[in-house]
Amino acid sequence: MHSGPASVAMGNLDQEDTRPVVRGGSIPGTSEAAFVVQGIEKPALPVLLAAPHGGRVYSDGLRQRMREPAFSMLRLEDRLVDILAAEIARETGAPVILAQAPRAMIDLNRAGDDMDWSMVADSDAGKSNNSRANRRARSGLGLIPRRLTGLGEIWNERHTRAEVAERIECIHEPYHRALSEALSAIRRRWGAALLVDLHSMPPLRKRHPDDRPAEFVVGDRFGASSDGMLSAAALGYLGRHERRAAHNRPYAGGYVLDRHGKPAVGIHAIQLEVCRSLYLDSRLEEPSRRFPQLVRLLAGLVRELAGEVMPPARESSFPLAAE
């Protein structure tokens, strides 16, 4: 059970990040924090890394209510992306916020009302189903995921309104409050801030026999959550390193970018989807030997974006390494 920033003992990735850890929120049914934050006291870079779908702290009660817990947990998690984010943060000195609460309990990349209330036993499902948010959630991946391809229903019993409210109060609201405060702190220090919301995706399907699907997808809500130059810089960096990258398709970003991306006031947000085959084994379960290589690649990307995000007047004070 992972409960905080971790280190992968492989290659040169065998040193822990020694910066103080701040814990926030709480996971119902456990004694664990909902998320951890590092490096925000004196942010060494104007880039905040986040991993909202990497949490792996499951309460016993949550596991018991899943029809096929091993299948559902593996499919819902952005597998080990929290460790990936922690290692990139250690390499660069960038501040980082890592979810410990699992996506199965609550999805931090969904709005608080993006809920299929028909999966809640004591709700007025008929009335709630008229909401726009609910129609989105009925695809199966709302605030609390309901269905998975290859499995169908995730849960063997319905939730209660009190449980949903507790998860929002203890996990969702504190996480987004901490994320907002961290971005504001970075902007105060540097004059601007960039959130890199890190996710992982299964290998994309080929559209035709000769197709080479993207290994990375940079999302910026079609320009709404970030200055276009930052997305262009990310795509350019990946291209120079001979990596296949796409822009906004098939992933443009979600609630995190909608809520926190405010380019008009110098707070930018992009989503970076990384193909799991780049750092996991053939079963897409455990780190592969390629893990350290990907950390180095993405650490370079973070450094490049840090140089791009700052207002020109602040560039002369940009440190070359973490303090």
C-alpha positions as CSV (number, residue, x, y, z in Angstrom):
1,M,0.0,0.0,0.0
2,H,1.6,3.2,-1.1
3,S,1.2,6.1,1.3
4,G,3.5,8.9,0.1
5,P,6.2,10.0,-2.3
6,A,8.2,6.9,-3.2
7,S,11.6,6.1,-4.7
8,V,12.2,3.4,-7.3
9,A,15.4,1.5,-6.5
10,M,16.7,1.1,-10.0
11,G,19.6,2.7,-11.9
12,N,20.3,6.2,-10.5
13,L,16.8,6.5,-9.0
14,D,17.7,5.2,-5.5
15,Q,17.7,8.5,-3.5
16,E,14.6,9.7,-1.7
17,D,13.3,13.3,-2.0
18,T,14.3,14.7,1.4
19,R,12.1,17.9,1.2
20,P,9.5,18.2,3.9
21,V,6.2,16.4,3.2
22,V,2.9,18.2,3.9
23,R,-0.1,15.8,4.3
24,G,-3.6,16.9,3.6
25,G,-7.2,15.6,3.7
26,S,-8.0,12.1,4.9
27,I,-9.1,8.9,3.3
28,P,-12.3,7.5,5.0
29,G,-11.8,4.1,6.5
30,T,-8.0,4.6,6.9
31,S,-5.6,6.6,8.9
32,E,-3.9,8.0,5.8
33,A,-3.9,11.5,4.2
34,A,-5.7,12.0,1.0
35,F,-2.7,13.6,-0.7
36,V,0.9,14.8,0.0
37,V,2.7,17.9,-1.1
38,Q,6.4,18.5,-1.4
39,G,8.6,21.5,-2.3
40,I,6.0,24.2,-2.1
41,E,7.6,26.2,0.8
42,K,10.3,27.6,-1.5
43,P,9.3,26.4,-5.0
44,A,12.6,25.9,-6.9
45,L,10.8,26.0,-10.3
46,P,7.6,27.7,-11.5
47,V,6.1,24.3,-12.4
48,L,3.9,22.2,-10.2
49,L,3.6,18.5,-10.9
50,A,0.4,16.7,-10.0
51,A,-0.7,13.1,-10.1
52,P,-4.4,12.9,-9.3
53,H,-5.0,9.4,-10.5
54,G,-2.0,7.6,-8.9
55,G,-3.5,7.0,-5.5
56,R,-3.3,3.4,-4.2
57,V,-4.5,3.6,-0.5
58,Y,-7.6,1.5,-0.5
59,S,-9.7,1.0,2.6
60,D,-10.7,-2.6,3.4
61,G,-14.4,-1.6,3.0
62,L,-13.8,-0.2,-0.5
63,R,-12.1,-3.4,-1.7
64,Q,-14.8,-5.5,-0.3
65,R,-17.5,-3.6,-2.2
66,M,-15.8,-4.2,-5.5
67,R,-16.9,-7.1,-7.7
68,E,-13.4,-7.7,-9.1
69,P,-11.0,-5.5,-7.0
70,A,-7.7,-6.5,-8.6
71,F,-9.1,-5.9,-12.1
72,S,-10.8,-2.6,-11.2
73,M,-7.9,-1.1,-9.3
74,L,-5.4,-1.8,-12.0
75,R,-7.7,-0.4,-14.7
76,L,-8.8,2.7,-12.8
77,E,-5.3,3.7,-11.6
78,D,-2.8,5.7,-13.7
79,R,-0.5,2.9,-12.7
80,L,2.5,4.1,-10.7
81,V,2.3,7.6,-12.2
82,D,2.6,9.0,-8.6
83,I,6.1,7.4,-8.4
84,L,6.9,8.8,-11.9
85,A,5.9,12.3,-10.8
86,A,7.8,12.0,-7.5
87,E,11.0,11.0,-9.3
88,I,10.7,13.8,-11.8
89,A,10.2,16.2,-8.9
90,R,13.3,14.8,-7.2
91,E,15.4,15.2,-10.4
92,T,14.2,18.8,-11.0
93,G,13.4,20.3,-7.6
94,A,9.8,21.0,-8.9
95,P,7.1,21.0,-6.2
96,V,4.7,18.1,-6.4
97,I,1.2,17.1,-5.2
98,L,0.4,13.4,-5.2
99,A,-3.0,11.9,-4.5
100,Q,-3.0,8.9,-2.2
101,A,-6.8,8.4,-2.3
102,P,-7.6,6.1,-5.2
103,R,-9.7,7.0,-8.2
104,A,-12.0,4.2,-7.3
105,M,-13.0,6.2,-4.2
106,I,-13.3,9.6,-5.9
107,D,-12.0,11.0,-9.2
108,L,-10.2,14.2,-8.6
109,N,-10.4,15.1,-12.3
110,R,-14.2,15.3,-12.1
111,A,-16.4,18.1,-10.8
112,G,-18.1,17.5,-7.5
113,D,-21.5,17.3,-9.2
114,D,-20.4,15.0,-12.0
115,M,-22.1,12.1,-10.4
116,D,-24.4,9.3,-11.5
117,W,-26.8,9.5,-8.6
118,S,-28.6,6.3,-9.6
119,M,-25.7,4.4,-8.1
120,V,-26.5,6.0,-4.7
121,A,-29.1,4.1,-2.6
122,D,-30.7,7.0,-0.8
123,S,-30.7,9.6,-3.6
124,D,-33.6,11.0,-5.7
125,A,-32.1,9.4,-8.8
126,G,-35.0,10.5,-11.1
127,K,-34.5,14.1,-10.3
128,S,-30.7,14.0,-10.3
129,N,-30.6,12.3,-13.7
130,N,-31.9,15.4,-15.3
131,S,-28.7,17.2,-14.6
132,R,-26.1,17.8,-17.4
133,A,-23.4,16.6,-15.1
134,N,-25.2,13.3,-14.5
135,R,-25.6,12.6,-18.2
136,R,-21.8,12.8,-18.5
137,A,-21.3,10.6,-15.5
138,R,-23.6,7.9,-16.8
139,S,-20.8,6.9,-19.3
140,G,-19.4,5.1,-16.2
141,L,-16.5,7.3,-15.2
142,G,-18.0,10.1,-13.1
143,L,-17.0,11.5,-9.7
144,I,-17.2,7.9,-8.4
145,P,-16.5,5.5,-11.3
146,R,-19.3,3.0,-12.0
147,R,-18.4,0.8,-15.0
148,L,-15.4,-0.5,-16.8
149,T,-15.0,-2.0,-20.2
150,G,-14.5,-5.8,-19.9
151,L,-16.1,-5.9,-16.4
152,G,-19.3,-3.9,-16.4
153,E,-20.5,-2.7,-12.9
154,I,-17.6,-2.1,-10.6
155,W,-19.6,-2.3,-7.3
156,N,-21.6,-5.1,-5.8
157,E,-23.7,-2.6,-3.8
158,R,-24.8,1.0,-4.0
159,H,-23.2,3.9,-2.1
160,T,-24.9,6.3,0.2
161,R,-25.3,10.0,0.0
162,A,-23.3,10.4,3.3
163,E,-20.4,8.4,1.8
164,V,-20.3,10.6,-1.3
165,A,-20.5,13.8,0.8
166,E,-17.7,12.5,3.1
167,R,-15.4,11.8,0.2
168,I,-16.0,15.2,-1.3
169,E,-15.3,16.9,2.1
170,C,-12.3,14.8,3.1
171,I,-10.6,14.3,-0.3
172,H,-11.9,16.3,-3.2
173,E,-12.3,19.8,-1.6
174,P,-9.0,19.7,0.3
175,Y,-7.1,18.5,-2.7
176,H,-8.3,21.2,-5.0
177,R,-7.8,23.8,-2.3
178,A,-4.2,22.7,-1.8
179,L,-3.6,22.7,-5.5
180,S,-5.0,26.3,-5.9
181,E,-2.9,27.5,-2.9
182,A,0.3,25.8,-4.3
183,L,-0.2,27.5,-7.7
184,S,-0.8,30.9,-6.0
185,A,2.4,30.4,-4.0
186,I,4.4,29.6,-7.1
187,R,3.0,32.6,-8.9
188,R,3.9,34.9,-6.0
189,R,7.5,33.7,-6.1
190,W,8.0,33.5,-9.8
191,G,5.4,35.8,-11.4
192,A,3.7,32.9,-13.1
193,A,2.9,29.2,-12.6
194,L,2.4,26.1,-14.7
195,L,0.6,23.0,-13.5
196,V,1.6,19.8,-15.3
197,D,-1.2,17.4,-14.5
198,L,0.5,14.0,-15.1
199,H,-1.6,11.0,-16.3
200,S,-0.9,7.7,-18.0
201,M,-2.8,6.1,-20.8
202,P,-3.0,2.6,-22.3
203,P,-1.3,2.3,-25.7
204,L,-3.4,4.1,-28.3
205,R,-4.9,2.0,-31.1
206,K,-3.6,2.2,-34.6
207,R,-6.0,4.0,-37.0
208,H,-4.5,2.1,-40.0
209,P,-1.9,-0.6,-40.4
210,D,1.0,1.9,-40.9
211,D,-0.1,4.2,-38.1
212,R,2.3,5.0,-35.3
213,P,0.1,6.2,-32.4
214,A,1.3,9.0,-30.1
215,E,3.2,8.1,-27.0
216,F,2.3,11.4,-25.3
217,V,-0.7,13.6,-25.5
218,V,-0.5,17.3,-24.4
219,G,-3.9,18.7,-23.4
220,D,-4.7,22.3,-22.8
221,R,-8.5,22.4,-23.3
222,F,-8.0,23.6,-26.8
223,G,-6.1,26.6,-25.6
224,A,-8.4,27.6,-22.7
225,S,-6.2,26.4,-19.8
226,S,-2.8,27.5,-20.9
227,D,-0.9,29.9,-23.2
228,G,-0.4,28.1,-26.5
229,M,3.3,28.7,-26.4
230,L,3.6,26.3,-23.5
231,S,1.9,23.5,-25.3
232,A,4.0,24.2,-28.4
233,A,7.1,24.1,-26.3
234,A,6.1,20.7,-24.9
235,L,5.4,19.3,-28.3
236,G,8.6,20.8,-29.7
237,Y,10.7,19.3,-26.9
238,L,9.2,15.8,-27.4
239,G,9.6,16.1,-31.2
240,R,13.3,17.0,-30.8
241,H,13.7,13.8,-28.7
242,E,12.1,11.8,-31.5
243,R,9.0,11.0,-29.5
244,R,5.5,10.9,-31.0
245,A,3.2,13.4,-29.4
246,A,-0.4,14.6,-30.1
247,H,-2.2,17.8,-29.1
248,N,-5.6,17.6,-27.3
249,R,-6.6,14.4,-29.1
250,P,-7.8,12.1,-27.8
251,Y,-7.2,13.7,-24.4
252,A,-7.7,17.5,-24.0
253,G,-7.8,17.5,-20.2
254,G,-10.6,17.6,-17.7
255,Y,-11.9,19.3,-14.6
256,V,-8.4,20.0,-13.1
257,L,-7.5,22.1,-16.1
258,D,-11.0,23.8,-16.2
259,R,-10.8,24.8,-12.6
260,H,-7.1,25.7,-12.2
261,G,-6.0,26.9,-15.6
262,K,-6.2,30.8,-15.5
263,P,-3.7,32.0,-18.2
264,A,-5.1,35.5,-18.0
265,V,-3.6,35.9,-14.5
266,G,-0.5,33.9,-15.2
267,I,-1.6,30.5,-13.9
268,H,-1.3,27.9,-16.7
269,A,-2.3,24.3,-16.7
270,I,-1.6,21.4,-19.1
271,Q,-2.3,17.7,-19.0
272,L,0.3,15.3,-20.0
273,E,-0.7,11.8,-20.9
274,V,2.1,9.2,-21.0
275,C,1.8,5.8,-22.6
276,R,2.2,3.2,-19.9
277,S,4.3,1.0,-22.2
278,L,7.1,3.6,-21.9
279,Y,7.7,2.8,-18.2
280,L,5.8,-0.4,-17.3
281,D,6.3,-4.0,-18.1
282,S,4.4,-6.0,-20.7
283,R,1.5,-6.5,-18.3
284,L,1.4,-2.8,-17.6
285,E,1.7,-3.5,-13.9
286,E,5.2,-2.9,-12.7
287,P,8.1,-0.6,-13.6
288,S,10.3,-1.7,-16.5
289,R,14.0,-1.0,-17.2
290,R,12.8,2.0,-19.3
291,F,11.5,3.8,-16.2
292,P,14.7,5.8,-15.5
293,Q,14.9,6.8,-19.1
294,L,11.4,8.3,-19.0
295,V,12.2,10.1,-15.8
296,R,15.2,11.8,-17.4
297,L,13.2,12.7,-20.5
298,L,10.3,14.3,-18.5
299,A,12.7,16.0,-16.1
300,G,14.2,17.7,-19.2
301,L,10.7,18.7,-20.3
302,V,9.9,20.2,-16.9
303,R,13.1,22.3,-17.0
304,E,12.3,23.5,-20.5
305,L,8.7,24.5,-19.6
306,A,10.0,26.2,-16.4
307,G,12.1,28.5,-18.6
308,E,9.1,29.2,-20.9
309,V,6.5,30.0,-18.3
310,M,8.3,32.9,-16.6
311,P,7.5,36.5,-17.5
312,P,10.6,38.1,-19.2
313,A,11.3,40.3,-16.2
314,R,11.8,37.3,-13.9
315,E,14.1,35.2,-16.2
316,S,17.3,36.7,-14.8
317,S,16.5,35.2,-11.3
318,F,15.8,31.7,-12.6
319,P,18.0,29.1,-10.7
320,L,19.7,26.5,-12.7
321,A,19.2,23.8,-10.1
322,A,17.1,23.2,-7.1
323,E,17.9,25.2,-4.0
